Amino acid sequence: MIKIRYERSSRKEEYIYKYVKIEEKAIIMVIICIIMAKN
């Protein structure tokens, strides 16, 4: 039971880490778009 719980938690952490990376890329793209629009 303990092993299964750890596997599930690690999987969730991996998904969260992937989503955070995607969000960071999206934020960078938005900032670039704003800079381009101002120029």
PDB file as gemmi writes it, atoms N, CA and C in Angstrom:
CRYST1    1.000    1.000    1.000  90.00  90.00  90.00 P 1                      
ATOM      1  N   MET A   1       0.839  -1.214   0.000  1.00  0.00           N  
ATOM      2  CA  MET A   1       0.000   0.000   0.000  1.00  0.00           C  
ATOM      3  C   MET A   1       0.875   1.267   0.000  1.00  0.00           C  
ATOM      4  N   ILE A   2       1.920   1.246   0.811  1.00  0.00           N  
ATOM      5  CA  ILE A   2       2.796   2.426   0.920  1.00  0.00           C  
ATOM      6  C   ILE A   2       3.475   2.695  -0.423  1.00  0.00           C  
ATOM      7  N   LYS A   3       3.945   1.625  -1.074  1.00  0.00           N  
ATOM      8  CA  LYS A   3       4.637   1.770  -2.363  1.00  0.00           C  
ATOM      9  C   LYS A   3       3.709   2.384  -3.413  1.00  0.00           C  
ATOM     10  N   ILE A   4       2.461   1.916  -3.452  1.00  0.00           N  
ATOM     11  CA  ILE A   4       1.482   2.419  -4.428  1.00  0.00           C  
ATOM     12  C   ILE A   4       1.246   3.922  -4.188  1.00  0.00           C  
ATOM     13  N   ARG A   5       1.137   4.307  -2.916  1.00  0.00           N  
ATOM     14  CA  ARG A   5       0.912   5.719  -2.577  1.00  0.00           C  
ATOM     15  C   ARG A   5       2.077   6.574  -3.048  1.00  0.00           C  
ATOM     16  N   TYR A   6       3.290   6.080  -2.816  1.00  0.00           N  
ATOM     17  CA  TYR A   6       4.482   6.830  -3.242  1.00  0.00           C  
ATOM     18  C   TYR A   6       4.530   6.957  -4.758  1.00  0.00           C  
ATOM     19  N   GLU A   7       4.164   5.884  -5.473  1.00  0.00           N  
ATOM     20  CA  GLU A   7       4.146   5.914  -6.941  1.00  0.00           C  
ATOM     21  C   GLU A   7       3.145   6.945  -7.441  1.00  0.00           C  
ATOM     22  N   ARG A   8       1.971   6.965  -6.839  1.00  0.00           N  
ATOM     23  CA  ARG A   8       0.933   7.923  -7.251  1.00  0.00           C  
ATOM     24  C   ARG A   8       1.380   9.356  -6.990  1.00  0.00           C  
ATOM     25  N   SER A   9       1.963   9.590  -5.812  1.00  0.00           N  
ATOM     26  CA  SER A   9       2.416  10.941  -5.457  1.00  0.00           C  
ATOM     27  C   SER A   9       3.534  11.392  -6.400  1.00  0.00           C  
ATOM     28  N   SER A  10       4.449  10.472  -6.727  1.00  0.00           N  
ATOM     29  CA  SER A  10       5.554  10.818  -7.629  1.00  0.00           C  
ATOM     30  C   SER A  10       5.012  11.146  -9.020  1.00  0.00           C  
ATOM     31  N   ARG A  11       4.009  10.403  -9.466  1.00  0.00           N  
ATOM     32  CA  ARG A  11       3.389  10.671 -10.775  1.00  0.00           C  
ATOM     33  C   ARG A  11       2.738  12.045 -10.780  1.00  0.00           C  
ATOM     34  N   LYS A  12       2.028  12.364  -9.722  1.00  0.00           N  
ATOM     35  CA  LYS A  12       1.384  13.684  -9.608  1.00  0.00           C  
ATOM     36  C   LYS A  12       2.434  14.788  -9.641  1.00  0.00           C  
ATOM     37  N   GLU A  13       3.536  14.584  -8.923  1.00  0.00           N  
ATOM     38  CA  GLU A  13       4.621  15.570  -8.901  1.00  0.00           C  
ATOM     39  C   GLU A  13       5.188  15.766 -10.299  1.00  0.00           C  
ATOM     40  N   GLU A  14       5.331  14.662 -11.049  1.00  0.00           N  
ATOM     41  CA  GLU A  14       5.842  14.740 -12.421  1.00  0.00           C  
ATOM     42  C   GLU A  14       4.889  15.553 -13.296  1.00  0.00           C  
ATOM     43  N   TYR A  15       3.573  15.292 -13.164  1.00  0.00           N  
ATOM     44  CA  TYR A  15       2.582  16.038 -13.953  1.00  0.00           C  
ATOM     45  C   TYR A  15       2.627  17.528 -13.598  1.00  0.00           C  
ATOM     46  N   ILE A  16       2.695  17.823 -12.303  1.00  0.00           N  
ATOM     47  CA  ILE A  16       2.751  19.217 -11.850  1.00  0.00           C  
ATOM     48  C   ILE A  16       3.999  19.892 -12.410  1.00  0.00           C  
ATOM     49  N   TYR A  17       5.139  19.176 -12.374  1.00  0.00           N  
ATOM     50  CA  TYR A  17       6.402  19.727 -12.869  1.00  0.00           C  
ATOM     51  C   TYR A  17       6.295  20.051 -14.353  1.00  0.00           C  
ATOM     52  N   LYS A  18       5.640  19.146 -15.116  1.00  0.00           N  
ATOM     53  CA  LYS A  18       5.457  19.368 -16.561  1.00  0.00           C  
ATOM     54  C   LYS A  18       4.559  20.579 -16.806  1.00  0.00           C  
ATOM     55  N   TYR A  19       3.453  20.673 -16.050  1.00  0.00           N  
ATOM     56  CA  TYR A  19       2.525  21.798 -16.223  1.00  0.00           C  
ATOM     57  C   TYR A  19       3.199  23.122 -15.868  1.00  0.00           C  
ATOM     58  N   VAL A  20       4.025  23.115 -14.825  1.00  0.00           N  
ATOM     59  CA  VAL A  20       4.740  24.332 -14.415  1.00  0.00           C  
ATOM     60  C   VAL A  20       5.674  24.774 -15.538  1.00  0.00           C  
ATOM     61  N   LYS A  21       6.376  23.813 -16.144  1.00  0.00           N  
ATOM     62  CA  LYS A  21       7.286  24.139 -17.248  1.00  0.00           C  
ATOM     63  C   LYS A  21       6.513  24.757 -18.410  1.00  0.00           C  
ATOM     64  N   ILE A  22       5.344  24.193 -18.742  1.00  0.00           N  
ATOM     65  CA  ILE A  22       4.513  24.700 -19.844  1.00  0.00           C  
ATOM     66  C   ILE A  22       4.043  26.123 -19.510  1.00  0.00           C  
ATOM     67  N   GLU A  23       3.631  26.346 -18.250  1.00  0.00           N  
ATOM     68  CA  GLU A  23       3.174  27.672 -17.821  1.00  0.00           C  
ATOM     69  C   GLU A  23       4.295  28.692 -17.932  1.00  0.00           C  
ATOM     70  N   GLU A  24       5.508  28.296 -17.519  1.00  0.00           N  
ATOM     71  CA  GLU A  24       6.660  29.198 -17.600  1.00  0.00           C  
ATOM     72  C   GLU A  24       6.930  29.583 -19.050  1.00  0.00           C  
ATOM     73  N   LYS A  25       6.851  28.616 -19.968  1.00  0.00           N  
ATOM     74  CA  LYS A  25       7.063  28.881 -21.395  1.00  0.00           C  
ATOM     75  C   LYS A  25       5.987  29.819 -21.923  1.00  0.00           C  
ATOM     76  N   ALA A  26       4.744  29.608 -21.492  1.00  0.00           N  
ATOM     77  CA  ALA A  26       3.627  30.446 -21.926  1.00  0.00           C  
ATOM     78  C   ALA A  26       3.814  31.883 -21.443  1.00  0.00           C  
ATOM     79  N   ILE A  27       4.251  32.046 -20.198  1.00  0.00           N  
ATOM     80  CA  ILE A  27       4.479  33.384 -19.630  1.00  0.00           C  
ATOM     81  C   ILE A  27       5.583  34.097 -20.412  1.00  0.00           C  
ATOM     82  N   ILE A  28       6.652  33.365 -20.733  1.00  0.00           N  
ATOM     83  CA  ILE A  28       7.766  33.942 -21.505  1.00  0.00           C  
ATOM     84  C   ILE A  28       7.263  34.394 -22.877  1.00  0.00           C  
ATOM     85  N   MET A  29       6.429  33.581 -23.516  1.00  0.00           N  
ATOM     86  CA  MET A  29       5.878  33.919 -24.837  1.00  0.00           C  
ATOM     87  C   MET A  29       5.016  35.175 -24.748  1.00  0.00           C  
ATOM     88  N   VAL A  30       4.212  35.289 -23.697  1.00  0.00           N  
ATOM     89  CA  VAL A  30       3.348  36.465 -23.500  1.00  0.00           C  
ATOM     90  C   VAL A  30       4.207  37.719 -23.331  1.00  0.00           C  
ATOM     91  N   ILE A  31       5.261  37.612 -22.524  1.00  0.00           N  
ATOM     92  CA  ILE A  31       6.164  38.757 -22.295  1.00  0.00           C  
ATOM     93  C   ILE A  31       6.810  39.184 -23.612  1.00  0.00           C  
ATOM     94  N   ILE A  32       7.254  38.220 -24.411  1.00  0.00           N  
ATOM     95  CA  ILE A  32       7.872  38.518 -25.713  1.00  0.00           C  
ATOM     96  C   ILE A  32       6.856  39.227 -26.615  1.00  0.00           C  
ATOM     97  N   CYS A  33       5.618  38.755 -26.616  1.00  0.00           N  
ATOM     98  CA  CYS A  33       4.560  39.360 -27.440  1.00  0.00           C  
ATOM     99  C   CYS A  33       4.313  40.811 -27.020  1.00  0.00           C  
ATOM    100  N   ILE A  34       4.287  41.068 -25.712  1.00  0.00           N  
ATOM    101  CA  ILE A  34       4.062  42.429 -25.195  1.00  0.00           C  
ATOM    102  C   ILE A  34       5.214  43.343 -25.624  1.00  0.00           C  
ATOM    103  N   ILE A  35       6.445  42.842 -25.509  1.00  0.00           N  
ATOM    104  CA  ILE A  35       7.624  43.637 -25.899  1.00  0.00           C  
ATOM    105  C   ILE A  35       7.563  43.948 -27.395  1.00  0.00           C  
ATOM    106  N   MET A  36       7.201  42.962 -28.201  1.00  0.00           N  
ATOM    107  CA  MET A  36       7.109  43.146 -29.655  1.00  0.00           C  
ATOM    108  C   MET A  36       6.011  44.151 -29.993  1.00  0.00           C  
ATOM    109  N   ALA A  37       4.888  44.092 -29.285  1.00  0.00           N  
ATOM    110  CA  ALA A  37       3.762  44.996 -29.534  1.00  0.00           C  
ATOM    111  C   ALA A  37       4.140  46.443 -29.194  1.00  0.00           C  
ATOM    112  N   LYS A  38       4.883  46.640 -28.106  1.00  0.00           N  
ATOM    113  CA  LYS A  38       5.315  47.985 -27.695  1.00  0.00           C  
ATOM    114  C   LYS A  38       6.281  48.573 -28.722  1.00  0.00           C  
ATOM    115  N   ASN A  39       7.173  47.759 -29.223  1.00  0.00           N  
ATOM    116  CA  ASN A  39       8.153  48.216 -30.225  1.00  0.00           C  
ATOM    117  C   ASN A  39       7.448  48.385 -31.568  1.00  0.00           C  
TER     118      ASN A  39                                                      
END                                                                             
